[in-house]
Structure formats: structure tokens, C-alpha cells
């Protein structure tokens, strides 16, 4: 195992289940819990990051597309 991989904990992140209740798919992305709760209101208040599977990440991305676009334009 390389030192950089050992520091990041990439193996642990790949084994996390999706944080949306009722979904047990492996997590593809980790968002801040505040960002994830904008769409998935019933996510548990556990930790700072919310793991999302590929399908739920795409759902979050579509639901927040307009607000993220406006945030980028505000620069």
C-alpha cells in the first residue's frame, strides 16, 4: 500500500453504504451533510459528511442544479 493511499483512507470510503435511509448501495460520493440534507431531509445527523450512492448523487445534482449555477455566477 502506498503512503498516499494509506493517508486518504480510500479503502474505507469505498465500503461506506449510502446515507439515504432505505438505500444500501455503496457510496460513490461524499457531500457535506448540509448539502445532502437540502434534498434528502431524512438523512441521519451523523458526522460531517454524507455518503451518497451514484443514483442519489445524480438526484441531488439535478435537484440543486439551478442554485449551484447561481452560486457560481455570484463570483
N, C-alpha and C positions, 0 to 999 in steps of 0.2 A: 504494500500500500504506500502510495506517495505521501509525502508530508502535507501537501496542499489538500489532498482528498481527506486526509485524517482530520485536519482542522475544520473543514467545512461541514463534516457530518453528512455527506451526500448519501451514504447508505441508509442513515436513519430517516432522512426526509423522503426517500423513495418508498418506505414502508408505512408511512402515515396514511390512515384512511381519510376520506373526505369528511369535512366537519359539518356538513349539512345533515341534520337528523334524518334517518331512514336510508341514507346512501352509504354504502360500504366500499365504494370503488377506491382504488389507490389515488392519492393526491398527486396532481400534476403541477400545481402552482400553490404558493403560499402568499396570501394577501394580508394586509393589516386587518385586524379584526373589525375595526371601524369601517373600512371599505367594504368588507364582505357583508357586514350587517346592514348596509344600505339596501341590499337586495334580499338577503336571507336573514330575516328578522329573528328567526328562532335558533340561530347558531349559539352554542353554549359560550358563556363567558369564561373561557379557559385560555390563559396565556395571552400573548400579544399578537400572534399570527394565526390566521385562519386557513387551514388547508382546504383546497378545492380540487375536485377531480376535473377531468377535461371538459365534461359536459356542463358542470356547474360553473366552471370558469368562463366558458363561452356564453352561458346565460347571463352571468354578471357583466361580461364585456358588452353584450348587446343592450342590457338594461341601463348601463351607465355611459353609453357612447356619447350622448349629447352633452352631459355635464363634464365629461373629460375633455371634449372638444372645446367647450367654453373656458375651461381652466387653462388649456394651452394657449388660447387666444388672449387671455388676460395678461400674458407676459408683456 
